[in-house]
Amino acid sequence: MKNAAKKINPEDYILSVLSPKDRLDAAFAVARQAFRTSSLTVGDVENAVKSVRRKVYEAEK
């Protein structure tokens, strides 16, 4: 009988072991890096992150 090895994408594995809160933090970190070269200021991105986090955390309560 032949064993079939399944290839696992490292990014998929990393995301699967993170908690939802950690995934959200990782997404925000990626967004910060992506918008560093845009016309938005870091303050604009930080304010958006805070706003989304407030909404997410309020929904958890």
C-alpha positions as CSV (number, residue, x, y, z in Angstrom):
1,M,0.0,0.0,0.0
2,K,1.4,3.4,-1.0
3,N,1.4,6.2,1.5
4,A,0.4,9.6,0.1
5,A,2.1,12.5,1.8
6,K,0.1,15.6,1.8
7,K,2.0,18.8,1.3
8,I,1.1,21.5,3.8
9,N,1.4,25.2,3.0
10,P,3.3,26.8,6.0
11,E,1.2,29.9,5.9
12,D,-2.0,27.8,6.2
13,Y,-0.6,25.9,9.1
14,I,0.5,29.0,10.9
15,L,-2.9,30.6,10.5
16,S,-4.7,27.4,11.7
17,V,-2.8,27.3,15.0
18,L,-3.4,30.9,15.8
19,S,-6.4,32.0,17.9
20,P,-8.9,34.3,16.2
21,K,-7.5,37.3,18.2
22,D,-3.9,36.4,17.1
23,R,-5.1,36.1,13.5
24,L,-6.6,39.6,13.8
25,D,-3.4,41.0,15.2
26,A,-1.4,39.3,12.4
27,A,-3.8,40.8,9.8
28,F,-3.3,44.3,11.3
29,A,0.4,43.9,11.3
30,V,0.3,43.0,7.6
31,A,-2.0,45.9,6.9
32,R,0.4,48.3,8.6
33,Q,3.3,47.1,6.4
34,A,1.2,47.3,3.2
35,F,0.0,50.8,3.8
36,R,3.4,52.3,4.8
37,T,4.1,53.4,1.3
38,S,0.6,54.8,0.7
39,S,-0.6,58.4,1.1
40,L,-2.3,57.4,4.3
41,T,-0.5,58.3,7.5
42,V,0.5,55.8,10.0
43,G,-1.9,57.6,12.4
44,D,-4.8,57.0,9.9
45,V,-4.0,53.2,9.8
46,E,-3.6,53.1,13.6
47,N,-7.0,54.8,14.1
48,A,-8.7,52.4,11.7
49,V,-7.1,49.4,13.5
50,K,-8.3,50.8,16.9
51,S,-11.8,51.3,15.5
52,V,-12.0,47.7,14.1
53,R,-10.6,46.2,17.3
54,R,-13.2,48.1,19.4
55,K,-16.0,46.7,17.2
56,V,-14.6,43.2,17.3
57,Y,-14.0,43.2,21.1
58,E,-17.5,44.7,21.8
59,A,-19.1,42.0,19.8
60,E,-17.3,39.4,21.9
61,K,-18.8,40.7,25.1
